[in-house]
């Protein structure tokens, strides 16, 4: 499983050699006002997977980063086959253009996903995505790496900032092909 995303923002701070003599400017806190969804459906991308970090709870224990994505179908219907990727492309709105942490939650069909390697059963995946840049085009989605991940039925993706849901979309995954 990959929960892909793109849009990194690394914050840099300028340090003054005379800090003790120079007044300090208060940091601006990022304000997220919402998101504009640009595309929803299945896509292709170049993906790099890495082990999940703390705060990234996934069926496979991995999270992917996608670049050069291209949407191929604007539809909530998802083909149940290995290699299929689906999700939400959006632009994060707010000020200033800092990086913020978004949280994604995927709710799987009632039967859940069982990892045959660990025996673990999951009904939801929750992943924190730090450094999502305000104003940048972003993508959060799911990719089927293994046949055992393909659970037919309704999957729901939610994107959260702090305690506020910014977006929710449902996808219907077909039986494995």
C-alpha positions as CSV (number, residue, x, y, z in Angstrom):
1,X,0.0,0.0,0.0
2,X,1.1,3.4,-0.8
3,X,-0.4,6.6,0.4
4,X,1.2,8.9,-2.0
5,X,1.7,12.6,-1.7
6,X,3.6,15.4,-3.3
7,X,4.5,18.9,-2.3
8,X,7.3,19.4,0.1
9,X,8.2,22.5,1.9
10,X,11.3,22.8,4.0
11,X,11.3,25.8,6.2
12,X,14.5,27.7,6.7
13,X,15.2,30.2,9.4
14,X,17.7,33.0,9.1
15,X,20.0,33.3,12.1
16,X,21.5,36.7,12.9
17,X,24.9,36.9,14.4
18,X,23.8,39.7,16.6
19,X,20.6,38.0,17.8
20,X,21.0,39.3,21.3
21,X,20.9,42.9,20.0
22,X,18.3,42.5,17.3
23,X,14.6,42.4,18.0
24,X,13.0,39.1,17.2
25,X,10.2,39.0,14.6
26,X,7.3,36.8,15.7
27,X,6.7,33.7,13.5
28,X,3.5,33.7,11.5
29,X,1.3,30.8,12.1
30,X,0.0,29.1,9.0
31,X,-3.8,29.5,8.6
32,X,-5.5,26.8,6.4
33,X,-8.8,28.0,5.0
34,X,-9.7,25.0,2.9
35,X,-8.7,23.1,-0.2
36,X,-9.7,23.2,-3.8
37,X,-10.1,19.8,-5.3
38,X,-8.8,19.7,-8.8
39,X,-9.1,16.0,-9.7
40,X,-10.5,12.8,-8.2
41,X,-10.1,9.3,-9.6
42,X,-7.4,6.9,-10.9
43,X,-3.9,8.0,-11.9
44,X,-0.5,6.8,-12.9
45,X,2.7,8.1,-11.3
46,X,6.4,7.4,-10.6
47,X,6.3,6.1,-7.0
48,X,9.0,5.6,-4.4
49,X,8.0,3.5,-1.4
50,X,9.5,3.8,2.1
51,X,8.8,2.2,5.5
52,X,6.0,4.0,7.3
53,X,7.1,6.4,10.1
54,X,5.4,6.9,13.4
55,X,1.9,8.4,12.7
56,X,1.6,6.5,9.4
57,X,-0.6,3.4,10.1
58,X,-0.9,1.4,6.8
59,X,-1.8,-2.3,6.0
60,X,1.6,-2.9,4.3
61,X,3.8,-0.7,6.6
62,X,4.9,1.4,3.7
63,X,4.1,4.9,2.4
64,X,4.8,6.0,-1.2
65,X,5.8,9.4,-2.6
66,X,4.4,10.0,-6.1
67,X,5.9,12.4,-8.7
68,X,4.8,13.2,-12.3
69,X,1.3,11.9,-11.7
70,X,-1.3,11.9,-14.5
71,X,-5.0,11.3,-13.9
72,X,-6.4,8.7,-16.4
73,X,-10.0,8.4,-15.2
74,X,-12.1,11.0,-13.5
75,X,-14.4,8.5,-11.8
76,X,-15.2,7.1,-8.3
77,X,-15.0,3.5,-9.9
78,X,-11.6,1.8,-9.3
79,X,-10.4,-1.3,-11.0
80,X,-9.3,-3.9,-8.5
81,X,-5.9,-4.9,-9.8
82,X,-2.4,-4.5,-8.6
83,X,-0.8,-1.3,-9.8
84,X,-4.0,0.7,-9.7
85,X,-3.7,4.1,-7.9
86,X,-6.6,6.4,-6.9
87,X,-7.1,9.5,-4.9
88,X,-7.6,13.2,-4.6
89,X,-5.5,16.0,-6.2
90,X,-6.0,19.4,-4.5
91,X,-4.5,22.8,-3.8
92,X,-4.3,23.7,-0.1
93,X,-5.6,27.2,0.6
94,X,-4.4,29.6,3.3
95,X,-1.5,31.8,4.3
96,X,1.4,32.1,4.4
97,X,2.8,29.5,2.0
98,X,4.2,27.4,4.7
99,X,4.2,23.7,5.2
100,X,1.5,22.2,7.4
101,X,0.7,18.7,8.5
102,X,-2.4,17.1,6.9
103,X,-3.9,13.8,8.0
104,X,-5.4,11.3,5.6
105,X,-7.8,8.6,6.7
106,X,-8.9,5.7,4.4
107,X,-11.8,3.7,5.6
108,X,-11.9,0.2,4.0
109,X,-15.0,-1.9,3.3
110,X,-16.4,-3.6,6.4
111,X,-14.4,-6.8,5.9
112,X,-11.2,-4.8,6.2
113,X,-7.7,-5.7,4.9
114,X,-5.7,-8.6,6.3
115,X,-2.0,-8.6,5.8
116,X,-1.1,-12.2,5.1
117,X,2.5,-11.6,6.2
118,X,1.6,-10.3,9.7
119,X,-2.0,-11.5,10.2
120,X,-2.9,-7.9,11.1
121,X,-6.4,-6.8,10.2
122,X,-7.1,-3.1,9.4
123,X,-10.4,-1.3,8.8
124,X,-8.8,2.2,8.5
125,X,-5.4,3.6,7.5
126,X,-4.4,6.9,9.1
127,X,-1.3,8.8,7.8
128,X,0.2,12.1,8.8
129,X,1.7,14.1,5.9
130,X,4.0,16.8,7.2
131,X,5.2,19.8,5.2
132,X,2.3,20.0,2.8
133,X,2.8,23.4,1.3
134,X,-0.1,25.9,1.1
135,X,-0.7,26.9,-2.5
136,X,1.0,23.8,-4.0
137,X,-0.7,21.1,-6.0
138,X,-0.9,18.0,-3.8
139,X,-2.0,14.4,-4.1
140,X,-3.1,12.0,-1.5
141,X,-4.2,8.6,-2.7
142,X,-3.9,4.8,-2.3
143,X,-2.0,2.4,-4.6
144,X,-2.5,-1.4,-4.7
145,X,0.9,-3.0,-4.5
146,X,-0.4,-6.5,-3.6
147,X,-3.4,-8.5,-4.6
148,X,-4.3,-9.0,-0.9
149,X,-4.9,-5.3,-0.5
150,X,-7.7,-5.3,-3.1
151,X,-10.9,-5.4,-1.1
152,X,-14.0,-4.8,-3.2
153,X,-16.6,-2.3,-2.0
154,X,-16.7,1.3,-0.9
155,X,-13.5,3.0,0.2
156,X,-13.6,6.5,1.8
157,X,-10.8,9.0,1.8
158,X,-10.8,11.9,4.1
159,X,-8.2,14.7,4.3
160,X,-7.9,16.5,7.7
161,X,-6.1,19.6,9.0
162,X,-6.0,19.6,12.8
163,X,-9.6,18.8,13.9
164,X,-11.3,19.9,10.7
165,X,-12.1,17.7,7.7
166,X,-11.2,19.4,4.5
167,X,-12.4,16.8,2.0
168,X,-14.1,13.5,1.7
169,X,-14.6,11.3,-1.3
170,X,-15.8,7.7,-1.8
171,X,-14.4,5.2,-4.3
172,X,-16.0,1.9,-5.3
173,X,-13.3,-0.8,-5.8
174,X,-14.2,-3.7,-8.1
175,X,-13.2,-7.3,-7.5
176,X,-9.6,-8.2,-8.2
177,X,-9.0,-8.8,-11.9
